Amino acid sequence: MCFSPEASFTGGIIIFSIGIATVKSVQKPNQLVFAIIPLFFGIQQITEGFLWLSLQNPEFPNIQKLTSTIFLFMAEVLWPMIIPLSVLLLEENISKKIVLRVFLGLGILLSIYYAYCLINFNVNPQIVKYHIQYNNDFPIAFRNLAFAVYLIATIAPLFVSSIKRMHYFGMLMFLSCVITALFFMQYLTSVWCFFAAFISAVIFWILKESKKTFNFEIANLLKNK
């Protein structure tokens, strides 16, 4: 997250609150994974707030290690799986489900790769120009490929989905990635997660619209009885 620990904590609390409202709007079990995404984003931003504090106070190296690991686990291991999974669970179109399973498979493979890297390689977060930069010694040969697969696994399912307004979520995620890559490339992991977290308000909007549709269908069923 950019700017300061205060910004991370404030953003995290706002996003977590949106997440609570989103979970409350759930009408069907298959919506739950999608609905908890803002909650996880909120936790991620709050975690990075504590990382900010630990980097500003180097006498707490254990907190720095813990918070950076949690943040990167969520950013690099959790998101490549949970986003395609959540869209797949919502999807009802059979042919689209097949495509979404492919994206989920890619996401799982990438998550395994990043989990391996987090366990076996070093990560050195540091504050640079009001941003947190996550320096690591992950294999350079796979860096660009891993990033490309990450984008495919986390963004492409949003455009494949037939769920109403899901493509808005995908478009905003894509634009936030482009903006981050153009202006904050060295801090991409942190800054893009921040943008994506605030975009998660769209998830609340999607589920609210779904709730209206669900209530309309229930009303029609009752009327026809």
C-alpha positions as a printed NumPy array, in Angstrom:
array([[  0.   ,   0.   ,   0.   ],
       [  1.243,   3.515,  -0.773],
       [  1.913,   6.502,   1.427],
       [  1.838,   5.433,   5.102],
       [  0.722,   2.912,   7.735],
       [ -2.206,   5.196,   8.542],
       [ -3.394,   4.939,   4.94 ],
       [ -3.077,   1.147,   5.035],
       [ -5.033,   0.846,   8.282],
       [ -7.731,   3.267,   7.113],
       [ -8.083,   1.569,   3.749],
       [ -8.107,  -1.861,   5.374],
       [-10.856,  -0.944,   7.829],
       [-13.015,   0.592,   5.078],
       [-12.576,  -2.428,   2.821],
       [-13.198,  -4.869,   5.682],
       [-16.437,  -3.026,   6.472],
       [-17.476,  -3.343,   2.825],
       [-16.661,  -7.04 ,   3.125],
       [-18.995,  -7.475,   6.083],
       [-21.821,  -5.808,   4.144],
       [-21.013,  -7.977,   1.123],
       [-21.193, -11.209,   3.123],
       [-24.549, -10.108,   4.545],
       [-25.888,  -9.734,   0.995],
       [-25.221, -13.397,   0.175],
       [-28.35 , -15.295,  -0.871],
       [-26.891, -18.574,  -2.119],
       [-24.021, -20.757,  -0.79 ],
       [-22.173, -20.513,  -4.109],
       [-21.835, -16.729,  -3.603],
       [-19.914, -17.005,  -0.336],
       [-16.367, -17.382,  -1.72 ],
       [-16.902, -14.369,  -3.987],
       [-18.394, -12.384,  -1.109],
       [-15.469, -12.911,   1.273],
       [-12.925, -11.461,  -1.182],
       [-13.299,  -7.892,   0.244],
       [-12.81 ,  -9.296,   3.768],
       [ -9.526, -10.856,   2.705],
       [ -8.487,  -7.658,   0.924],
       [ -9.2  ,  -5.724,   4.131],
       [ -7.102,  -8.128,   6.2  ],
       [ -4.317,  -7.856,   3.631],
       [ -4.231,  -4.057,   3.806],
       [ -4.308,  -4.047,   7.614],
       [ -1.455,  -6.571,   7.621],
       [  0.591,  -4.286,   5.403],
       [ -0.107,  -1.468,   7.866],
       [  1.632,  -3.498,  10.56 ],
       [  4.44 ,  -4.226,   8.107],
       [  4.881,  -0.467,   7.638],
       [  5.246,  -0.053,  11.406],
       [  7.736,  -2.908,  11.678],
       [  9.854,  -1.486,   8.852],
       [  9.893,   1.889,  10.604],
       [ 10.9  ,   0.143,  13.848],
       [ 13.586,  -2.435,  12.914],
       [ 13.773,  -3.711,  16.509],
       [ 10.766,  -5.913,  15.625],
       [ 12.183,  -8.238,  12.913],
       [  9.808, -11.083,  13.761],
       [  6.763,  -8.894,  13.121],
       [  8.311,  -7.766,   9.829],
       [  8.842, -11.376,   8.757],
       [  5.351, -12.459,   9.798],
       [  3.475,  -9.564,   8.212],
       [  5.407,  -9.639,   4.932],
       [  4.809, -13.399,   4.682],
       [  1.066, -13.011,   5.328],
       [  0.765, -10.176,   2.81 ],
       [  2.639, -12.033,   0.07 ],
       [  0.837, -15.293,   0.825],
       [ -2.477, -13.549,   0.233],
       [ -1.239, -11.616,  -2.812],
       [  0.646, -14.412,  -4.563],
       [ -0.746, -17.707,  -3.238],
       [ -4.351, -17.003,  -2.272],
       [ -5.58 , -14.642,  -5.028],
       [ -4.592, -16.769,  -8.073],
       [ -6.822, -19.521,  -6.67 ],
       [ -9.667, -17.74 ,  -4.937],
       [-10.64 , -15.357,  -7.758],
       [-11.128, -17.986, -10.506],
       [-12.705, -20.353,  -7.95 ],
       [-15.205, -17.744,  -6.812],
       [-16.226, -16.95 , -10.399],
       [-16.475, -20.649, -11.266],
       [-18.803, -21.286,  -8.317],
       [-21.104, -18.476,  -9.472],
       [-21.181, -19.558, -13.115],
       [-24.157, -21.546, -14.437],
       [-23.216, -21.716, -18.116],
       [-21.695, -25.175, -18.726],
       [-19.336, -24.168, -21.541],
       [-18.034, -21.2  , -19.544],
       [-17.512, -23.465, -16.544],
       [-15.101, -25.56 , -18.623],
       [-13.032, -22.476, -19.494],
       [-13.109, -21.251, -15.902],
       [-11.81 , -24.619, -14.684],
       [ -8.78 , -24.117, -16.938],
       [ -8.12 , -20.718, -15.352],
       [ -8.554, -22.241, -11.897],
       [ -6.041, -24.949, -12.802],
       [ -3.538, -22.287, -13.905],
       [ -4.165, -20.367, -10.693],
       [ -3.565, -23.445,  -8.539],
       [ -0.298, -24.248, -10.334],
       [  0.857, -20.647,  -9.898],
       [ -0.106, -20.665,  -6.227],
       [  1.965, -23.803,  -5.697],
       [  4.919, -22.142,  -7.438],
       [  4.68 , -18.978,  -5.337],
       [  4.25 , -21.001,  -2.144],
       [  7.439, -22.867,  -3.029],
       [  9.243, -19.558,  -3.64 ],
       [  8.065, -18.034,  -0.365],
       [  9.348, -21.08 ,   1.523],
       [ 12.688, -21.471,  -0.253],
       [ 13.746, -17.935,  -1.226],
       [ 14.268, -14.648,   0.556],
       [ 11.959, -11.642,   0.595],
       [ 13.256,  -8.276,   1.74 ],
       [ 10.541,  -5.589,   2.025],
       [ 11.679,  -2.004,   2.359],
       [ 10.177,   1.47 ,   2.307],
       [ 11.183,   3.392,  -0.824],
       [  9.626,   6.785,  -1.623],
       [  6.439,   6.264,   0.392],
       [  5.866,   2.765,  -0.997],
       [  6.757,  -0.738,   0.151],
       [  8.998,  -2.554,  -2.289],
       [  9.103,  -6.348,  -1.957],
       [ 12.584,  -7.367,  -3.088],
       [ 13.061, -11.102,  -3.557],
       [ 15.427, -13.606,  -5.124],
       [ 12.76 , -15.739,  -6.791],
       [ 14.01 , -17.437, -10.002],
       [ 14.475, -14.708, -12.618],
       [ 13.858, -17.146, -15.489],
       [ 10.217, -17.631, -14.436],
       [  9.436, -14.1  , -13.252],
       [  7.747, -12.76 , -16.4  ],
       [  5.95 , -16.028, -17.096],
       [  4.638, -16.189, -13.534],
       [  3.373, -12.618, -13.76 ],
       [  1.625, -13.321, -17.081],
       [ -0.086, -16.394, -15.617],
       [ -1.059, -14.327, -12.572],
       [ -2.834, -11.78 , -14.765],
       [ -4.598, -14.499, -16.738],
       [ -5.75 , -16.381, -13.635],
       [ -7.001, -13.321, -11.747],
       [ -8.433, -11.123, -14.517],
       [ -9.487, -13.311, -17.461],
       [-12.193, -15.215, -15.491],
       [-13.962, -11.912, -14.819],
       [-14.41 , -11.375, -18.567],
       [-15.387, -14.985, -19.29 ],
       [-18.114, -15.009, -16.64 ],
       [-21.72 , -14.582, -17.71 ],
       [-22.601, -13.043, -14.326],
       [-24.179,  -9.629, -14.748],
       [-21.71 ,  -6.728, -14.303],
       [-18.745,  -9.036, -13.64 ],
       [-16.962,  -7.549, -16.65 ],
       [-16.95 ,  -4.157, -14.867],
       [-14.937,  -5.775, -12.103],
       [-12.587,  -7.239, -14.698],
       [-12.17 ,  -3.936, -16.521],
       [-11.343,  -2.055, -13.329],
       [ -8.866,  -4.743, -12.266],
       [ -7.193,  -4.566, -15.672],
       [ -7.016,  -0.753, -15.687],
       [ -5.617,  -0.694, -12.155],
       [ -2.924,  -3.151, -13.236],
       [ -2.017,  -1.009, -16.261],
       [ -1.829,   2.167, -14.154],
       [  0.302,   0.408, -11.559],
       [  2.63 ,  -1.048, -14.189],
       [  3.063,   2.345, -15.873],
       [  3.629,   4.486, -12.791],
       [  4.513,   2.168,  -9.887],
       [  6.248,  -0.808, -11.518],
       [  8.833,  -1.234,  -8.757],
       [  6.063,  -1.399,  -6.174],
       [  3.56 ,  -3.363,  -8.26 ],
       [  2.669,  -6.007,  -5.662],
       [  1.799,  -3.449,  -3.015],
       [  0.158,  -0.761,  -5.135],
       [ -1.917,  -3.067,  -7.335],
       [ -3.234,  -4.911,  -4.279],
       [ -4.301,  -1.529,  -2.899],
       [ -6.158,  -0.591,  -6.082],
       [ -7.727,  -4.038,  -6.33 ],
       [ -8.819,  -3.844,  -2.714],
       [-10.77 ,  -0.637,  -3.235],
       [-12.212,  -2.019,  -6.46 ],
       [-13.635,  -4.849,  -4.352],
       [-16.531,  -2.492,  -3.628],
       [-17.735,  -3.629,  -7.062],
       [-18.162,  -7.104,  -5.574],
       [-20.707,  -5.66 ,  -3.151],
       [-22.521,  -4.042,  -6.081],
       [-22.582,  -7.298,  -8.074],
       [-24.014,  -9.28 ,  -5.168],
       [-26.554,  -6.574,  -4.352],
       [-27.799,  -6.787,  -7.94 ],
       [-27.831, -10.56 ,  -7.663],
       [-29.892, -10.262,  -4.485],
       [-32.492,  -8.164,  -6.318],
       [-32.694, -10.797,  -9.051],
       [-32.959, -13.573,  -6.468],
       [-35.782, -11.812,  -4.626],
       [-37.571, -11.202,  -7.933],
       [-37.355, -14.895,  -8.806],
       [-38.667, -15.887,  -5.376],
       [-41.561, -13.434,  -5.735],
       [-42.455, -14.925,  -9.12 ],
       [-42.394, -18.438,  -7.729],
       [-44.701, -17.472,  -4.866],
       [-46.99 , -15.643,  -7.266],
       [-47.293, -18.699,  -9.533],
       [-48.182, -21.053,  -6.717]])
